[in-house]
Amino acid sequence: KQEVTQIPAALSVPEGENLVLNCSFTDSAIYNLQWFRQDPGKGLTSLLLIQSSQREQTSGRLNASLDKSSGRSTLYIAASQSGDSATYLCVTLKNAGGTSYGKLTFGQGTILTVHP
Amino acid sequence: GAGVSQSPSNKVTEKGKDVELRCDPISGHTALYWYRQSLGQGLEFLIYFQGNSAPDKSGLPSDRFSAERTGGSVSTLTIQRTQQEDSAVYLCASSPGTPELFFGEGSRLTVL
C-alpha cells in the first residue's frame, strides 16, 4: 500500500525566502506525482505534475523534482510571497490496468505561512 | 462553467437523514473521482468513475455510501442515514484521460 509522507508538517518563513517542501513515497511504481495547493474553504489547485519518466517540472517560481528510485519529490518555491500561504499536498498516482486512471494517494500536507 | 462544479457548497443535516451531493465535471472529462477531507485528516479516496462505471469503489467507508454517474457526466454521491462522523468536505475531481486532475470547490457536510 502506497504511503506518502510530507515534511515538514508546517513551515513559517518571512517573505522573500526560498524554501523546499519534501515528499516521500513508499511505492516507486507510480504513474505520476502531482503537487497541489489548498486554500482554506476552497478546492485543490494543481501546481505541477511530473510524469514518472520526468525528473522535474517548472512553473514560474515553482520547481518540482522527482526521484523515483529514492521515492522522493521536492517542491522548491523561490522568493516566497505572502500569497503563497496555503497547504501544499503531494499526491501520487498509480495506474490501474495500464490506463491513466487509478488510485491517488495524498500526503498529509505542509502548511506554509509566509509572513510579511 | 469552465471548472468542476459541486453542489451544495454547504449542507447541514440531522443525524439519520439522507443526503445527496452532486458533481458536474468539466465537459468531456471521462474520469471522475470523489474524495473526502475530515477535520484534521488528509484527503481520503472514496470512488472513481471511468465513464459511467466505477472500477474502484474500495474507498467507500460503508454501505451507507453510494455513488452513481449518468451519461458519462454528472455524478451523485449519496449518504444514507448520516452519522456525525460523516461530517467532512467532499471533493470531486475530473480528468480528461490525462493524468492531471481538476478539483471542484467541495461540498461541506455537517451532520448534527
Interface residues (C-beta under 8 A of the other chain):
Chain A: Y31 N32 Q34 F36 K42 G43 L44 T45 S46 L49 Q51 L89 L93 N95 A96 G97 T99 S100 Y101 G102 K103 L104 T105 F106 G107 Q108 G109
Chain B: V4 A31 Y33 Y35 G42 L43 F45 Y48 Q50 P55 D56 L91 A93 S95 G97 T98 P99 E100 L101 F102 F103 G104 E105 G106
